Amino acid sequence: MRPFDVKLLVAVTFMSVLVAASGVAQAPAFLVKDITDAPVPISLQSAESVTIGATTFFLASTRATGRELWKTDGSEAGGALVKDIRPGSGSAFSSAAAEFANVNGTLLFTATDGTHGRELWKSDGTEAGTVLVKDINPGPGDSSAQGLTSVNGTLFFTADDGVNGLELWKSDGTEAGTVLVKDIYPGDGSSDPYDLTNVNGTLFFTADDGVAGTELWKSDGTEAGTVLVKDIRPGSGSAFSSAAAEFANVNGTLFFAADDGIHGRELWKSDGTEDGTVMVTDINPGGDSAPTKLVNANGTLVFAASDGTRVELWKSDGTGAGTVRVRNANPGSGGSAPEDLTTVNGTVFFTAFDTVSGGELWKSDGTEAGTVLVRDIHPGPGDSSAQGLTSVNGTLFFTADDGVNGPELWKSDGTEAGTVLVKDINPGPGDSSAQGLTSVNGTLFFTADDGVTGTELWKSDGTEGGTVLGKTLPPAPGTRTSGL
């Protein structure tokens, strides 16, 4: 066999545009496929997806272009390379998850062209309109722009210009309008802004000014309006550790987890003022309740927390008396350990464990009686390993293993009878490895392996017949499609 006849193993990442409600992008999953030089979208990330108008942007890799920006309108002929940002086989995007944001219909993202380092770029979906916004850290150095978050049409992010350290920046999409908001940690020290979150037009985030430790800050986009909200843990101690603050916006109030140095890591709230930034309640006196998975369910905060004995589902109306455990779903030590909390039409779906059914799909309306097992998908104490919970037009889609068909695509309307296998994509006990469930204009897209074509892009309308293999994208212009 001649060397050029050998097919290339290409690692491909498929993801839609990042809506940066938090400052951290999830790491993409990488799979390899024995293909020619045609790009094949492999892994979506539902937490990083949005469609701008009728166009979905994503990343794909070929031998000729490396990992670059692509787009599709969802039709068989609608996929195309937007631009080879880093010309040749080099990749504009590293193995780290890309940072994307939709700002007034323009895609802003971070990439490198091989000359300027990892910087802020923008695209209108055309090659000519895909350009470097600003070389924040001049030359080959990386500005490490990240945490891209849109607030009232302005992009906020963190970046390092090589002089002031990692600080808060903003951009209107122009070079002149891309500026440092404030050097929070004066000099070359980094305040390291994190968890950038839009709450009704105000940007909240955590940062370290070198004096108060890592605390809660807010910004209106001006230097004077970028201020410490409250030194929750007085002195140089930090209220926020390396763990995420778990920010959630509920009716204009910011809820989060913080440690004041006395009560442990507990549930807090803030209206943006010092006096209005208070601990809601000490769920686990003398220890950490470690609130996590915070979601807004019809104006009520729902989350997982520990009372010191077990991790269960909790809810809060923002008052101490109104912060209560919803249900002790798994009596005894350990608790049910709720994960993957997802709201669908006001109902919170999640995965939880009990000693009878194992790890399965649950739902809650916020009441004890209404917090129930949806279905024991893998009968008995075996786990169905339900994951990837995604709402599409009021229907919950997820992947699960019923013990017969292997991990496959499922859906649920919240009833036992309406929780069903959509399609056994890889027939029999084989695993289709369905993942990256993403709603694009009301259609579910995901990646799966049917055991014949390998891992490819699929879409589903929720029916078996409507769950079909998508169209493989055409090769980038000028690339080889077969070995010669």
Secondary structure as the mmCIF struct_conf table of DSSP 4:
data_model
#
loop_
_struct_conf.conf_type_id
_struct_conf.id
_struct_conf.beg_label_comp_id
_struct_conf.beg_label_asym_id
_struct_conf.beg_label_seq_id
_struct_conf.end_label_comp_id
_struct_conf.end_label_asym_id
_struct_conf.end_label_seq_id
HELX_RH_3T_P HELX_RH_3T_P1 PRO A 3 ASP A 5
BEND BEND1 VAL A 6 VAL A 6
HELX_LH_PP_P HELX_LH_PP_P1 LYS A 7 LYS A 7
STRN STRN1 LEU A 8 VAL A 12
BEND BEND2 ALA A 21 GLY A 23
HELX_LH_PP_P HELX_LH_PP_P2 ALA A 25 ALA A 29
STRN STRN2 LEU A 31 ILE A 35
BEND BEND3 ASP A 37 ALA A 38
HELX_RH_3T_P HELX_RH_3T_P2 SER A 46 GLU A 48
STRN STRN3 ILE A 52 ILE A 52
TURN_TY1_P TURN_TY1_P1 GLY A 53 ALA A 54
STRN STRN4 THR A 55 THR A 55
STRN STRN5 THR A 56 THR A 62
TURN_TY1_P TURN_TY1_P2 ARG A 63 THR A 65
STRN STRN6 GLY A 66 THR A 72
BEND BEND4 GLY A 74 SER A 75
TURN_TY1_P TURN_TY1_P3 GLU A 76 ALA A 77
STRN STRN7 ALA A 80 LYS A 83
BEND BEND5 ILE A 85 ARG A 86
TURN_TY1_P TURN_TY1_P4 GLY A 88 SER A 89
BEND BEND6 GLY A 90 GLY A 90
BEND BEND7 ALA A 92 PHE A 93
BEND BEND8 SER A 95 ALA A 96
HELX_LH_PP_P HELX_LH_PP_P3 ALA A 97 ALA A 98
STRN STRN8 PHE A 100 VAL A 103
TURN_TY1_P TURN_TY1_P5 ASN A 104 GLY A 105
STRN STRN9 THR A 106 ALA A 111
BEND BEND9 GLY A 114 HIS A 116
BEND BEND10 ARG A 118 ARG A 118
STRN STRN10 GLU A 119 SER A 123
BEND BEND11 ASP A 124 GLU A 127
TURN_TY1_P TURN_TY1_P6 ALA A 128 GLY A 129
STRN STRN11 VAL A 131 LYS A 134
BEND BEND12 ILE A 136 ASN A 137
TURN_TY1_P TURN_TY1_P7 GLY A 139 PRO A 140
STRN STRN12 GLN A 146 VAL A 151
TURN_TY1_P TURN_TY1_P8 ASN A 152 GLY A 153
STRN STRN13 THR A 154 ASP A 160
BEND BEND13 GLY A 162 ASN A 164
STRN STRN14 LEU A 166 SER A 171
BEND BEND14 ASP A 172 GLU A 175
TURN_TY1_P TURN_TY1_P9 ALA A 176 GLY A 177
STRN STRN15 VAL A 179 LYS A 182
BEND BEND15 ILE A 184 TYR A 185
TURN_TY1_P TURN_TY1_P10 GLY A 187 ASP A 188
STRN STRN16 TYR A 194 VAL A 199
TURN_TY1_P TURN_TY1_P11 ASN A 200 GLY A 201
STRN STRN17 THR A 202 ASP A 208
BEND BEND16 GLY A 210 ALA A 212
STRN STRN18 THR A 214 SER A 219
BEND BEND17 ASP A 220 GLU A 223
TURN_TY1_P TURN_TY1_P12 ALA A 224 GLY A 225
STRN STRN19 VAL A 227 LYS A 230
BEND BEND18 ILE A 232 ARG A 233
TURN_TY1_P TURN_TY1_P13 GLY A 235 SER A 236
BEND BEND19 ALA A 239 PHE A 240
BEND BEND20 SER A 242 ALA A 243
STRN STRN20 ALA A 248 VAL A 250
TURN_TY1_P TURN_TY1_P14 ASN A 251 GLY A 252
STRN STRN21 THR A 253 ASP A 259
BEND BEND21 GLY A 261 HIS A 263
STRN STRN22 ARG A 265 SER A 270
BEND BEND22 ASP A 271 GLU A 274
TURN_TY1_P TURN_TY1_P15 ASP A 275 GLY A 276
STRN STRN23 VAL A 278 THR A 281
BEND BEND23 ILE A 283 ASN A 284
TURN_TY1_P TURN_TY1_P16 PRO A 285 GLY A 286
BEND BEND24 GLY A 287 GLY A 287
STRN STRN24 THR A 292 ALA A 297
TURN_TY1_P TURN_TY1_P17 ASN A 298 GLY A 299
STRN STRN25 THR A 300 SER A 306
BEND BEND25 GLY A 308 THR A 309
STRN STRN26 ARG A 310 SER A 316
BEND BEND26 ASP A 317 GLY A 320
TURN_TY1_P TURN_TY1_P18 ALA A 321 GLY A 322
STRN STRN27 VAL A 324 ARG A 327
BEND BEND27 ALA A 329 ASN A 330
BEND BEND28 GLY A 332 SER A 333
STRN STRN28 GLY A 334 GLY A 335
STRN STRN29 GLU A 339 VAL A 344
TURN_TY1_P TURN_TY1_P19 ASN A 345 GLY A 346
STRN STRN30 THR A 347 ASP A 354
TURN_TY1_P TURN_TY1_P20 THR A 355 SER A 357
STRN STRN31 GLY A 358 SER A 364
BEND BEND29 ASP A 365 GLU A 368
TURN_TY1_P TURN_TY1_P21 ALA A 369 GLY A 370
STRN STRN32 VAL A 372 ARG A 375
BEND BEND30 ILE A 377 HIS A 378
TURN_TY1_P TURN_TY1_P22 GLY A 380 PRO A 381
STRN STRN33 GLN A 387 VAL A 392
TURN_TY1_P TURN_TY1_P23 ASN A 393 GLY A 394
STRN STRN34 THR A 395 ASP A 401
BEND BEND31 GLY A 403 ASN A 405
STRN STRN35 PRO A 407 SER A 412
BEND BEND32 ASP A 413 GLU A 416
TURN_TY1_P TURN_TY1_P24 ALA A 417 GLY A 418
STRN STRN36 VAL A 420 LYS A 423
BEND BEND33 ILE A 425 ASN A 426
TURN_TY1_P TURN_TY1_P25 GLY A 428 PRO A 429
STRN STRN37 GLN A 435 VAL A 440
TURN_TY1_P TURN_TY1_P26 ASN A 441 GLY A 442
STRN STRN38 THR A 443 ASP A 449
BEND BEND34 GLY A 451 THR A 453
STRN STRN39 THR A 455 SER A 460
BEND BEND35 ASP A 461 GLU A 464
TURN_TY1_P TURN_TY1_P27 GLY A 465 GLY A 466
STRN STRN40 THR A 467 LEU A 469
HELX_LH_PP_P HELX_LH_PP_P4 LYS A 471 ALA A 476
TURN_TY1_P TURN_TY1_P28 PRO A 477 GLY A 478
BEND BEND36 THR A 481 SER A 482
#
